[in-house]
Amino acid sequence: MASDTTPRPGRPLKLLDDEVREQLLEAISHGATIESAVAAAGIGVTTFYRWMERGEQALQSLQDGEEPKPSEEPFREFREAVTRAHARGEVFNADLLRKIAVGGFVVKTRTKRYRDPASGQVVEEREDDIAPPDLRAVTFYLERRHGGSWGKASALEVSGPGGGPVEVAGGAGLAALAERVAESLEEYRAELEAGGGDVVDGVVVEDGPDGG
């Protein structure tokens, strides 16, 4: 029995027409999931991944110095087009995130018309609401693009004696656990204060450039 990746003349090539291809690539470039993109283009998920796998095989043959079969060349081009569509979507959304972070764009426009009492002429004025910088977008970008430096503080881990699991048995066990948690938090707080940071509800807040 032939596998899903075995070329089947006619069937996939027939579906790889310009209209289906462009609908699919447009959806992907706008950030749609593969499931939504293929549904919008009117093809199945299995078909999409079969095309992608055949494209990968053709690309690998080309990289190995082999000449891909002419019947497989459309799938190599399709895979490369999908890769570029993903990249365009990322670049577009990254630029949009930057614009939101910086602000300065018009979010709403109002037009006022009134009659000038001095001249008697109808005067039209335009007022624009300008978006302020959005620090949430800056934080979103930094946490994901530079997570090592800007990621959220790691959770505090509490362990039992010798690094083993915490044993809890009845009310006395809970009291002992609470005491150990309090001790661990105090030690954690002392280490952070020694390092120059502040602690707010157990979360590290690094000093800013101005010392605040």
N, C-alpha and C positions, 0 to 999 in steps of 0.2 A: 504494500500500500504506500502511495506517495505521501511524503510529509507535507505540512502546510507551506514549507519554504520551497518545495519543488515547483519550478515554473509551470504554470498551466496556460498554454498559449491562448490568447484571446480574452479570457475572463478579466484578469486584473487590468490589462492594457486597455480594454474597452472602458473600464471605469475611470482610468486616469485621463479624462478629458480636461480641457482647459477650464470649463465652468466649475467642475468639482474641485479641481486643484486650487483655483483662485479663492473659492469660498472657504476651503479648508485653511489655506495659508493666511487669509485675512483674519479668520477667527483666532488662529494661533497667535498672530502678531498683535492682536488686541488683548492677549492674556487669557483667553479661554482655555479651559482644561481640554485635554484630548477628547474626553468623552463628549463634551458639549460641542467641540469643533467638528467632530465626525458626524454627530447627529445633525448639525446645521447643514453640513455638506451632503447628507443623505447616504452615508456609507457606514459600514459596521466597524467597531473597534478592532475586531479580529483582522479585517481586511487592511486597516491602516497599519497595524503592526506587522502584517505579512509583507506589505509594501516596504516598510522601513527595514525589515530584516533582509529582504532581497537587495535593497539599496546598500546596506552595510556589507553584504557579501560581495557585491559588485565593486564597492569602494575598496574593500580589502584586496580583491584581485588586482585592482589597479595599483595599489600601494606595493603589492608584491611583484610588480613588473609584468603582470599578466594582462592580456587584453580581454576586458569583459565582453561577454556575448552581447551582440547588438540588442537582443530582446531584453537584456537586463539594464541597459544604459538609462532608460527612462526612470527606473527605480533609484539608481544612484543619484540622478539629478533631482528626483523628488525628495530623497533624504536630505540632500544638501539644501534644498529650498526650505524644508521644514526647519532645519537647524538655523538658517538665516532668519526665518520668521520668528523663532523663539528669541533670537538675539535682538531683533528689531523691537519686539515687545518689551524686553528688559530695558533697552536703551530709552524707549519712549517713556516707560513708567519711572525710570530713574530720573529722567529730565523733569517729569511732572512733579516728582517728589521734591526735587531741588527747587522748583518754582514755588511750591507750597511752603517750603522751609524759608525761602527768602522773602516771599510776599511781594507786595508792590503792584499786583495786577488788579484790574477792575473786576469787582464781583457784582456790582449793581449800579445801574445808571438811572437817574431821575431827571426829567426835563420839566422845567418850570416856564410857564408863559404868563406874562402880565403886561399891562399897559403902563408905559412910562408916563407918569403924571406931567413931566416937564415937556416931553416931545409929543405925547399922544400916540406914539408908535408902540406896536406889540413887540415886546422884548422876550427873547427865548434864552434861558440859561440852563446849562447842564451841570449836574452834580454827580460825581462819581464816588462810590464807596470803594476804598482801596484795601485789599487784604493785608493785614499785618503779618510779620514773620511768625511762623508756626514752629515753636520749639519742640512740639511733639513729633513733627516730621523730622527734625534734626536728630532727636533721640532715636527714633525708629531707624533712621539710616545708620547712625553710629553703632547701635547695638547689633545690627545685622551685618554691616560691612566690616566693622572693626570690633567684633565681639570680645576678643582677647583683652582689649583695653577698656571698652565701654560696656561690656556685658553686665547684666545684673549680678549682684553679689551672690555667691554660692550660699546654699542653705547650711545652717549650723547643724552638725551631726553630733549626736550624743550617744556614747557607747558605754557598756558596762565595764567592770574591772578587766584590765588586761586587753581592752579593745574588743571584748566579746559583746554579745547581745545583752540588752538590759532585761533583767528578770523582775517581773512584777507579781507579787502574791498578796492579795488582800489590801486592806487599808494601810498596813505598815509598809508594804511594798510601794504603794503609790506615794506615800510620804517620803520614802527614801528616794524614789525617782525624782520627785519635785525638788528635793534638796540637791541631788546631783545635777539636775538641769540648772538650778540657780547658781551652783558653783561653776559649772561650765560656762554659763553666760558671763559671770564675773571675770573669769580667766580670759574669755574671748574679748570682753570689753577692755580689759587691761592691755591686751596685746594690741588692739586697734588704737587705743589712746597713745601707746608707746610709739606707734607708727605714724602718728600725726593725723589720724582720721577722727571723725565724730561718729557716734552711734545713736541712731534714732530708731527705737523699737526693734533693735536687733539688726538693722540694715546699715551697711557701711555708706557713709556720705563723705566722699573725698573732698578735701579743701580745694576750692577753685583758685584760679590764678591770682585773685585779689585777696586770697586768704579767708574769704567768707564761706 
